[in-house]
Amino acid sequence: MTVLDYAFLSTITEKADGTVIYADRCSISEDKLAKMGITFKKIPRDISRL
C-alpha cells in the first residue's frame, strides 16, 4: 500500500507543472497539493474481473 505524504514527496527529485501522483491514500490536504502543483489519483486496486 502506498501513501502520498511529505516523506514520499521528499524522495521525488524531478517535478513538473501539473505533476500527477498515483497512490492508495493521501495524507496531504487538497489545498497543499494544489499549491505544489500536484494532483493525487487513487490507484484502482478494487476493479472487479469480468
Secondary structure in CASP SS format (residue, H / E / C, confidence):
PFRMAT SS
TARGET T0000
AUTHOR 0000-0000-0000
METHOD secondary structure of the structure
MODEL  1
M C 1.00
T C 1.00
V E 1.00
L E 1.00
D C 1.00
Y H 1.00
A H 1.00
F H 1.00
L H 1.00
S C 1.00
T C 1.00
I C 1.00
T C 1.00
E C 1.00
K C 1.00
A C 1.00
D C 1.00
G C 1.00
T E 1.00
V E 1.00
I E 1.00
Y E 1.00
A E 1.00
D C 1.00
R E 1.00
C E 1.00
S C 1.00
I C 1.00
S C 1.00
E H 1.00
D H 1.00
K H 1.00
L H 1.00
A H 1.00
K H 1.00
M H 1.00
G C 1.00
I E 1.00
T E 1.00
F E 1.00
K E 1.00
K E 1.00
I C 1.00
P C 1.00
R C 1.00
D C 1.00
I C 1.00
S C 1.00
R C 1.00
L C 1.00
END
